[in-house]
Amino acid sequence: MKYYIIAGEASGDLHGSNLMKALYKEDAQAEIRFWGGDLMQKAGGTLVKHYRELAFMGFIEVVFNLKTILNNIKFCKKDIENFNPDVIIFIDYPGFNMRIAKWAKERRIKTHYYISPQIWAWKENRIKDIKRDFDKLYVILPFEKDFYEKKHGFPVEFVGHPLIDAIHNRTSMDDATFRKENNLDEKPIVALLPGSRKQEISKMLSLMLSVVKDFPDHQFVIAGAPSQEYSFYSQFLKDENVHFIANKTYDLLSVSHCALVTSGTATLETALFKVPEVVCYKGSWASYQIAKRIITLKYISLVNLIMDKEVVTELIQDECNSKNIKRELGKLMQPEYRKRLLKQYNELEEKLGGVGASVKTAKMIVDNVKA
């Protein structure tokens, strides 16, 4: 069968790659054409557009890039028509994907959504479009099943979180080897995960690095996003205690003592690697003013949302400053604080279920399309 997959961000590329591997096992004749990134490309199939060309963050940034976005939508529709897939699999990226889904549903192409949009956070009225435009929805957070089924009467499949698969399937690297290969000394590592888009990286790294001098007994390592080149990060490498490692975030987390993490999927990844973290986020003033008026969630990190309590400290907007980052990072280095946090990380992992989300989802998709 023919599968068309659309992932528009780094996290979607990761989960899309594992889903593609599972699809090839379930359907030996699978033809896959996709929008994604390097990981999906390694899994096979034909890359149409890389997510580097698609990533725009914040309300204001989207407005400035509206022409490019509209051109991408037009191009995508034409490409789908030419490929004539048996099913389109959408991975997160709702602003773009929901427009394509509406168009596809009108043409009676099967539409499956893997990693549903976070309408429980904002734009809950999108539920009408989801009910109309999607044949199947696969959710990865435990509270999402109740949200869709009990609150909105729309049946969904809870498949577990694919991050557990991604972490479980990785080839591990021991601490000594990692340090040697990346020219790191024996100091404890503070991992810096500032996001994947240029706008947020520039803003967040400047703040994160402002506390380097306060922790001379630690080394700070920036996790480079696959969507950005080294030349972009070089401007931040001015202190001998700051290092840069590209495309090895999981290896870095596996040997880190603690971390400063920008809100997003990385907050959950860090927790699943059992690394104590502080969540830091500061957006543009205009985007933040809009967001705080329409997003009613108590927390911004997936860790706290899933646990429904403050497990990790969140420093947001004005609270995200050097003084507070220094204070909270210091707490992560205290044994008793770490012990309590790691205990809650174990509870978090139990809530997310075990391995197998990608395989489970691929089997459901293949069975449904064949039916």
TIVO-501798 format. One record per residue (C-alpha): x, y, z. Coordinates in steps of 0.2 Angstrom, whole numbers, padded with zeros to 4 digits, always signed. Layout:
<atoms>
XYZ ...
</atoms>
This chain:
<atoms>
+0000+0000+0000 +0005+0018-0002 +0007+0029+0013 +0010+0048+0013 +0017+0055+0030 +0018+0073+0035 +0029+0078+0050 +0034+0096+0052 +0046+0096+0067 +0061+0087+0074 +0050+0077+0086 +0039+0072+0072 +0054+0066+0062 +0059+0055+0077 +0042+0047+0079 +0039+0046+0061 +0055+0036+0058 +0050+0023+0071 +0033+0022+0064 +0040+0020+0046 +0051+0006+0052 +0036-0003+0060 +0025+0000+0044 +0039-0008+0033 +0038-0023+0044 +0019-0024+0044 +0018-0021+0025 +0032-0028+0015 +0025-0019-0001 +0024-0002+0008 +0028+0013-0003 +0031+0029+0008 +0032+0047+0003 +0035+0059+0017 +0038+0077+0024 +0050+0075+0038 +0069+0075+0042 +0085+0065+0042 +0079+0051+0053 +0064+0047+0042 +0075+0048+0027 +0086+0034+0035 +0071+0024+0038 +0067+0023+0019 +0054+0030+0007 +0055+0047-0002 +0058+0064+0006 +0047+0077-0001 +0052+0092+0010 +0063+0093+0025 +0055+0101+0041 +0069+0114+0041 +0059+0123+0028 +0043+0122+0038 +0048+0127+0056 +0041+0144+0061 +0037+0147+0079 +0025+0159+0088 +0010+0169+0081 +0020+0184+0074 +0033+0173+0066 +0019+0163+0057 +0011+0180+0050 +0028+0185+0043 +0030+0168+0034 +0012+0166+0029 +0016+0167+0010 +0029+0152+0012 +0017+0142+0022 +0003+0144+0009 +0014+0139-0005 +0019+0124+0005 +0001+0119+0007 -0002+0121-0011 +0013+0111-0016 +0008+0097-0003 -0009+0095-0011 -0002+0093-0028 +0011+0081-0022 -0002+0070-0014 -0013+0070-0029 +0001+0064-0040 +0006+0050-0027 -0012+0045-0024 -0009+0037-0007 -0020+0024+0001 -0019+0034+0018 -0011+0050+0024 -0003+0049+0041 -0002+0066+0050 +0011+0068+0064 +0007+0083+0076 +0010+0099+0067 -0008+0104+0067 -0008+0121+0059 -0002+0114+0043 -0009+0096+0044 -0027+0100+0048 -0028+0111+0032 -0022+0096+0022 -0033+0084+0031 -0049+0094+0027 -0044+0095+0009 -0040+0076+0009 -0056+0071+0017 -0066+0080+0004 -0057+0069-0009 -0061+0053+0001 -0043+0049+0005 -0041+0040+0022 -0034+0052+0035 -0025+0045+0051 -0018+0057+0065 -0003+0050+0075 +0001+0061+0090 -0014+0072+0090 -0014+0091+0091 -0014+0097+0109 -0032+0105+0108 -0033+0101+0126 -0021+0116+0128 -0029+0128+0117 -0041+0129+0102 -0052+0116+0109 -0065+0121+0096 -0054+0111+0084 -0063+0096+0090 -0076+0099+0077 -0064+0099+0063 -0055+0083+0070 -0072+0074+0070 -0075+0079+0052 -0058+0077+0044 -0050+0062+0053 -0054+0043+0051 -0043+0038+0065 -0034+0046+0080 -0019+0039+0089 -0015+0048+0106 +0000+0046+0116 -0004+0054+0133 -0015+0045+0145 -0026+0060+0149 -0030+0062+0130 -0041+0047+0129 -0053+0054+0142 -0052+0071+0134 -0058+0065+0117 -0070+0051+0122 -0078+0057+0138 -0078+0075+0135 -0081+0075+0116 -0088+0058+0112 -0074+0054+0099 -0066+0037+0100 -0047+0037+0099 -0033+0024+0102 -0021+0027+0116 -0005+0018+0110 +0007+0024+0123 +0021+0036+0121 +0033+0034+0107 +0047+0042+0116 +0049+0026+0127 +0052+0016+0111 +0064+0029+0105 +0074+0028+0121 +0073+0009+0123 +0079+0006+0105 +0094+0017+0105 +0111+0010+0106 +0118+0016+0123 +0135+0024+0125 +0145+0023+0141 +0150+0039+0150 +0169+0037+0148 +0168+0034+0129 +0156+0049+0127 +0167+0061+0136 +0182+0055+0126 +0174+0056+0109 +0168+0073+0113 +0183+0081+0122 +0174+0083+0138 +0183+0082+0155 +0177+0073+0171 +0166+0088+0178 +0148+0084+0180 +0138+0089+0164 +0124+0102+0163 +0115+0098+0147 +0107+0113+0138 +0092+0110+0127 +0087+0127+0120 +0075+0121+0107 +0076+0118+0088 +0071+0134+0080 +0083+0149+0078 +0072+0161+0087 +0070+0151+0102 +0088+0145+0103 +0095+0163+0102 +0084+0169+0116 +0086+0154+0127 +0104+0150+0125 +0109+0168+0130 +0099+0165+0147 +0105+0148+0150 +0123+0153+0147 +0122+0168+0159 +0124+0156+0174 +0140+0147+0168 +0152+0157+0179 +0141+0153+0194 +0145+0134+0192 +0164+0132+0189 +0164+0114+0195 +0152+0109+0181 +0153+0109+0162 +0139+0115+0151 +0135+0106+0135 +0124+0113+0122 +0113+0100+0113 +0114+0105+0094 +0097+0103+0085 +0098+0093+0069 +0089+0108+0060 +0103+0120+0063 +0121+0121+0057 +0137+0123+0068 +0140+0140+0062 +0124+0146+0070 +0129+0140+0087 +0147+0146+0086 +0142+0163+0093 +0138+0155+0109 +0154+0146+0112 +0164+0160+0121 +0168+0151+0137 +0180+0137+0139 +0167+0128+0151 +0154+0128+0137 +0154+0114+0124 +0144+0110+0109 +0138+0093+0103 +0127+0091+0088 +0114+0077+0084 +0118+0067+0100 +0105+0073+0112 +0100+0056+0119 +0119+0051+0122 +0121+0068+0131 +0106+0065+0142 +0112+0048+0146 +0127+0055+0155 +0121+0072+0161 +0120+0077+0179 +0106+0089+0177 +0098+0100+0163 +0091+0117+0158 +0077+0113+0145 +0066+0124+0134 +0048+0119+0135 +0042+0105+0123 +0045+0087+0120 +0063+0089+0127 +0056+0091+0144 +0048+0073+0143 +0064+0066+0135 +0075+0073+0149 +0063+0066+0162 +0063+0048+0154 +0082+0049+0155 +0080+0052+0173 +0090+0069+0172 +0084+0082+0185 +0079+0098+0175 +0073+0115+0175 +0061+0120+0162 +0065+0138+0154 +0054+0147+0142 +0054+0165+0136 +0045+0170+0120 +0043+0186+0111 +0033+0199+0120 +0019+0199+0108 +0018+0180+0106 +0017+0178+0125 +0004+0191+0127 -0007+0182+0114 -0003+0165+0121 -0007+0168+0139 -0024+0175+0135 -0029+0159+0125 -0020+0145+0134 -0027+0140+0151 -0016+0126+0156 -0008+0126+0173 +0009+0120+0166 +0019+0121+0150 +0030+0106+0152 +0023+0088+0147 +0031+0081+0163 +0019+0092+0174 +0004+0090+0163 +0005+0071+0163 +0008+0071+0182 -0005+0085+0185 +0006+0093+0198 +0023+0103+0198 +0036+0090+0197 +0049+0100+0188 +0051+0119+0191 +0045+0130+0176 +0053+0147+0174 +0042+0156+0161 +0044+0173+0153 +0048+0186+0166 +0053+0173+0179 +0065+0165+0166 +0080+0176+0172 +0098+0173+0177 +0094+0174+0196 +0080+0161+0195 +0090+0150+0184 +0105+0150+0195 +0094+0146+0211 +0084+0132+0203 +0099+0124+0195 +0108+0124+0212 +0093+0114+0219 +0096+0101+0206 +0113+0097+0213 +0106+0094+0230 +0105+0075+0234 +0089+0075+0243 +0080+0086+0230 +0087+0074+0216 +0081+0059+0225 +0063+0066+0227 +0063+0071+0209 +0069+0054+0202 +0055+0045+0212 +0042+0055+0203 +0051+0052+0186 +0048+0034+0189 +0029+0037+0192 +0029+0047+0176 +0036+0033+0166 +0023+0021+0173 +0009+0032+0168 +0015+0032+0150 +0014+0013+0148 +0028+0002+0141 +0037+0000+0124 +0028-0003+0108 +0019+0013+0103 +0026+0013+0085 +0022-0005+0082 +0005-0004+0089 +0001+0011+0079 +0008+0004+0063 -0002-0012+0065 -0018-0002+0068 -0015+0008+0052 -0012-0006+0041 -0027-0016+0047 -0038-0001+0045 -0033+0003+0028 -0034-0015+0022 -0051-0017+0029 
</atoms>
